Amino acid sequence: MISNTEKKTFMSRLWYFTLVELLIVIAVIAILAGLLLPALRSVKLKAGEIACLGNLKQLGIANMSYVSDASEYLPYSVTDYQLWDYLLMPYMDYPQDSAAAGGKSGYSIFHCPSGMPTTQVASKFRSRGYSYNHNLTYSTASKLNNISSTSKKLIIADSAGSLNDLEYWTFCKPTHAAMVDRYGYLKNLIYRHNDKTNVLFADGHGKNVSRAFYDTSYIEWVPEDVEW
């Protein structure tokens, strides 16, 4: 028959080994988490990049459809209320709403899923995270068939850090990706995808590009009265 002393000794040893095993399990979990979390983060970033590029390609299809209906003319806005995104909405089965492209009611197609707004505000001034290259339609509407090397001319790009920044962008050199916002603040493309960014070219193909793609030496100002 086992004595009470022997029982206590046995239980003490059992508790000791159980505690050690628990600590080992916790340590193993911590190690695995340390190994898996970076991989999961990488997968999440890649998924955001792919979704963003998908958005741009859909915008490219809508843009080409608009061009086809508009006798080859690219989207050109003559008022604050009918910007390029507003003009493309019908081609993606969205009701035309100048305040809803990326704000409170949000058309997510107009901004990168990795750059969602920090505050839900419905405003035509905060409607998009992508920029349209209005160097191609700088002062008058331009025709797509007048653009040389469409496979090399950037037309839409991921550029807004936040939809709450109250910013628009345009590109000012035909052969470069230089860009500024309307009110004279210099802005760059946003490299949120593993230090790369997504761009759409005038022929409709999208691409993930590095910083070397963007030449910052060609930044210029945009006149106050230019609408896009």
Sequence and secondary structure as in RCSB ss.txt:
>XXXX:A:sequence
MISNTEKKTFMSRLWYFTLVELLIVIAVIAILAGLLLPALRSVKLKAGEIACLGNLKQLGIANMSYVSDASEYLP
YSVTDYQLWDYLLMPYMDYPQDSAAAGGKSGYSIFHCPSGMPTTQVASKFRSRGYSYNHNLTYSTASKLNNISST
SKKLIIADSAGSLNDLEYWTFCKPTHAAMVDRYGYLKNLIYRHNDKTNVLFADGHGKNVSRAFYDTSYIEWVPED
VEW
>XXXX:A:secstr
   HHHHHHHHHHHHHHHHHHHHHHHHHHHHHHHHHHHHHHHHHHHHHHHHHHHHHHHHHHHHHHHHHHTTTB  
  SSTTS HHHHHGGGGT    TT SSSSS  GGGS GGG  SS    GGG  SEEE TTTTSSS  BGGG S T
TTSEEEEE  S TTS    EE  TTS  EE TTS B     TBTTBEEEEETTS EEEE GGG  GGG     TT
   
